[in-house]
């Protein structure tokens, strides 16, 4: 659990997530590839390739004739993105001009230590240099005192342009970019993120609370499952950026990144296009993104029959209008994998009539068709600046992905 906590602590943005993923993969013998180069993939090899510095696909090739077993997750989370010319002078203080990235519970950003994190492009003699960075100082968004907003506990609507600007400095705030970058910044993708450390809580320490549990728990579990020695066949872990804003970007799940990577693996192994399509027809995709646990204070917001509970095991997610990709066959396949491994499982359905959130599974299937299932860890406070899970569910989830990678699915498909 400590390794997960360390990963959550330092994966401030999708750029940091990919950096941390590369370190883990390199330590376990994975070789970096580039989309700009020719690939020479060999049986028994372990590789990874990134796109845009914020998405990454890692894979291991154990059988050149095998289909693909894919786990897809996302490394971005709701945050506040800094605009250019961000320093704003207001009433004797300097603040930062931000706009929401994703659908956060924005009032949970107030009165917390926040860091500025992301990537900067620093001017050089030959153009620019890209750097991943995080501030060594904190900023904070202060609440309006109850004495000046007596009705605050009766309901408060956040105005992003007014309420989500953090305190930066009394003076000299214009230097914050050079402080972050160590030089002149041409442009940036910078975010305000929660600087608080993860913490365990509960009478028996059974819960974990942290920023960015959605969806870094899936990312970390998929990486650990991929590097485990139990993996066999052609196993793939795809980590995408921009899921929180629709995935339709150069590095999102709705791009050609995964499709192109799978095809290049196949062609590099000497397969022709026809053999690649045959392999896809026998492949399986796990869309790994967390699920809503039944809130103990608000059970009326959940399905009254299918209870998704903290501590209930791996969640298989269903939706009649296909916000989730699970169907009867894919559910049966994954239930069989979990049951054979002795791993607890449960089902998630929205309360009928409620609007469902989407996942990157539907985006990936827009690029190529494979049988797919949506799964996750049951969590509370999704899209808050601090979310929580039961630690036992993370363990079950990681073990479930290990079982998936270890299972020969040919008899089930």
N, C-alpha and C positions, 0 to 999 in steps of 0.2 A: 504493500500500500504506500510505503514511503516513496517509491520510485514514481508512482502516479502523482503523489502530492508535489514532488519536485518538478514533474512535467507541467502540471497545472500552474505552479508558481511562476515559471519562467516563460511560458508560451503566451505572451501578452497579446500578440496579433497572429494572423495567418502566416506572416513572414517569419516570426519567431518559432511558430509551430513547425514550419518546414525546416528551419535550421536545426531545431532539436531532433526532428525525425532523421535528418541526415546524420547527425552524430550517433544516434542509436543504431542506424543501419550500418554505418561505416565500422562501428565497433563490432558488428556481427558479420563482417566480411562481404558486405554488399558493395558493388562497383558502380560508380556514377556514370551515367550516359548523358548525352546531349541530343536534343532534337535536331540540332544543326549538323551533327556528324553522322557518318555511316555507322550502323550497328553490327556488331559481331557477337551475337548471343549464342551461348553454347549450353548444351544439356548439363545440368548440375550447377549452372551459374546463378548468381544472385545479383540483382541490379536495381538501380533506381534512376528516375529522370524527373526533373522538376520543370514547371512552366511558370514564368512570371515571378518566380521567387516565393509564391504563396500557394502553389498546388504541387503535389508530388505523387508519383506512381512508383511503387516498389513491387518487385516480382521475383520469384524464383522458378527456375525451369528444371523440373525433375523428369519430364517425359515429353519428348518432342511431338508425340502423337496425341497427347491428352488435351481435353478441353480446358477452359479456364474456370477457376473458382475465385470469384472476385468479392472483396469487401470494400464498399465505398462509404466514406464518411466526409465530414467537412471540418476545416480548421478555423473558420471565422466565427465570430459571435457578435451580438449587438454591441455597439459602442458609439461614441461620439467622434465624428471625423472633423478634423480641423480644416477650415477653409484657408485659402491663401490670404496674405495680409491679415493674419488672424488677430493681432494685438489690437484691442479696443480700449480706449481711454474712457472711463466712466466714473464720475463722482470721486475723483481722487485716487482711483486704483486702476490697474491694468488687468484686463480680462482677455479671454480667448474666444473668438467667434467659432462656433461649432455647428454642425448639422447632424441629425440622427442617421446612423447606419444600422439598418435592420429595425426590427420591431421590439425595442427594449421596454422594460418597465422603468420609465425614466426617473420616476421619483426615487427609485432605489439608488440612483447615482448621487443624490445629495449627501453632503456632510460625511464624505468618505475621502480617504487619500486616493488620489488618481495620478497615474503616470501618463506621460506622453510617449507613445510607442508606435513603431511602424518602420517605414523606410524613407530615406532621403537621397536625393541626387545632388552630389556635391560637385561644384565646378572645378575642373582641372584644366591644364594647358591643352590637353587633347580632346576636351569635351566635358565629360562628367564621370563620376564614380558613384555607384550605388552602394549604400550602407544600410544595414538593419540597425536600429537604435532604440534605446529606451532612456528616458530622462533619469538623472540621479537626484532629482528633486520631485516633490509632489505638488499638485494643485488641488483645489477643492471647490465644489459648488455649494455655497451656503444657502440653507433654507431661509425663508422669511419667517421671522419670529411670530409666534402665535398671538402676541400682543398687537401685532400689526396686520394679522390675518386671522381674525377670530373664528371664521367659518372653515378653517383649513381641515378640521377633522370631520366635517360634514361633506367633504368632497372637494378635490382640487384637480383642475385640468392643467397639465403642464403645457406652457407655450415655449417651444424649443428655442425660438429666437430671443426670448426674454429670460427664461428660467434656467437654461442649460449652458450658461457661460461661466467658466470657473475663474476664480481669483488666481492671477499669475504673479503679480508684483505690485509694489508701490511705485517703483520706477526702474527703468532699464530693461523692461520686459522684451524690447525689440531684439535683444541679443539671444533669446531662447533658442532660435534655430542654430545659430553658430555654436552655442553651447552643446546642443545635441549632436551636431554634425562635425564640428571641428573645422569648419570652412564655410564658404559661401554656398548657400542652398539654392539650386535652380528650381526645384520642384519637390514635392513630397506626397506621401500617403501616410499621414499621421493620425493617430486616434487617441482619445482619452479612454483609458482602461482602468479597471479597479486594481489598485496596488496592494490590497490586503492579501495576506497569506491564507491558503486553505487551512481548515481546522476540523478536527474530529470532535464530535459532541455526542451527548446521550449518556445515560446512566452507565452503560457498558462500553461507551465509545463506539457505538455501532453505526453512527451516521458520519457522513463527510459533507462539509459545506465548503464551497469555493467559487470564485469567479470562473466562468467559462466551462463549467461541467458539461453543458451542451455546447459543443459536441466533442470536446477534447478527450472525454472518457472513451468515446468510440474510436477516435484516432489512436490513442495510446494502446487500447486493447487490440486493435487490428495490427499495429506494428509488432507488439509482443507475440501475437499469434503467428505472424508471418516468420519471425526469426526463430521461433521454437523448432526444435529438431523433429517434432511430430508432423510438420507440414510435408505433404507429398503431392505430386502432380504439379500442374502449372498454377501457382497461387499468386494472387494479385491483391495488393492493398492500395487503394486510390484515395487520396486526400485532396479535396477540392476547396477552393476559395469561393466566396460570394454566394453561398447557399442562402444566407440571410437576406439577400437582395434579389433573389430570383434565379441565380445560376447562369444567366444568359450573358456570359462574358468570355473573354479569351481564355481564362483559366478556370471557368466554372464547369459544373457537371453537364451543362447543356452545350458545351463546346465539343470539338472533335478530339480532345486530348486523350481520353480513354480509348476510343475507337481506334485512333491512329496508333497508339502504343500497342494494343493487342495485335493489330495487323502487322506492325513492324516486328514484333516478337515472332510471329508465325513465318513471315517472309525470311527473317534472319536465320531461322531454323531450316530453311530450304523448302518450306511449304509453298504451294501455289495458292492463288486466290480462292479457288474452289475448295481446297482443303481447309483454308481459313474459315470460310462460311460454314463448312461442316462442323468444325470445332465450335463455332459460336452456337450452333443449333443444339449442342450438348453441354453448353456452359451454364453457369448459375451465378446470379448476382445477389449479394446480401447488401441491402441499403441499411446502413447502421446509423441511426439517429435517435435520440432519446424520446421517451414517451411520458405523458402526464400520469403521475400517480394520483390515485383518488385522494383528494385533500381532506384530511380528517375534520377540518372545520367547515368545509363546504362540499359535502358529498353530493349535493344536488346538482353539481356541475358535471358529474360523470355519469356514464352508463349505469343504470341501477342493477343490472344483472351481471355483466362481466366486470368484476372488480379488478383493477390494476393497482397492486399494493406495494408499498415499500417492503422489501424483503421477500417478494413473491417470485423472484427469479427473472429470467430473460423474457422480455415482452415481445410478442409477435403482434404486429399492428395491422388492422383491417379497416377498410373504408369502402362503402358501396359505390361511391362516385370516383374511386380510384385516386384519391390523394395519396394513398399508399399502394404499392404495387403488388401486395400479397394477393394471391388467389388460392383456391382450394388445393391445387396440386403443390404449389410452392410452400404453403403452410404444412402440408403433409410431409414434404421432403425435410423441411427444417425441424419439425417436431420429431421426426425419426432420428435425425442427427443428435438432437438434444437428449432424447429418451435413451438412446444407446449409450450415451456418455453419463447418464444419471444426473442430468442438470435440470433444475427446476425451471418451469416455464409458465407463462400466463398470457392472456390475450388482452389487447386494447381495442375498444371501440369507442368512438365519440358518443356522447349523448345525442340521440336522434334529433335532427334539426339544427344541431350546433355546427358552426363553420369549422372545417378541419384545416389544420396547418399542413403544408406539403413537405416532401423530402426530396433529396437529390435522386432517389430511385426513379421517379417518373422522368426527370430530366435526362438521366443516363439512357433510359430506354427509348427516348426520342431519337437517339443517335444510332442505336443498334438494338435488335430484339433478342433477349434471352429470358429464360424463366427467372423470376426474381421475388424476393421476400423483403418486407420492411421489418426491422427489429430494433430494439433499443433497451435502455435501462430506465426503469421507473424513477421519475424525479419530481420534486416539488420546486415551485418558484422559477419555472422555466422563463428565461430571458430577463430575470432579475440580475442585478450586478453581483449577487451571491445566490447560488442555487444549491440544492442538497439532494443526496441519495443515501440509500443504505449501502454500506461497504460490501455486504455479502452479495448484493446484486451486481456490483462491478466484477467481483471474482467470478460469479456465475457467467457473466457476459464474456469475459476474456476466455474462460474455459470453453464456452460455447463456440467462439470463433476458432479456437485451437481444434476443437472437435470437427468443425466444418472443414478446415484446411486438411485435416488428417483423414477424412472420410472419402472413400471411393464412391462417387455419386452415380456411376454408370448404371447400376442396377435400379436406382430410384428414378432416374430421368427417362 
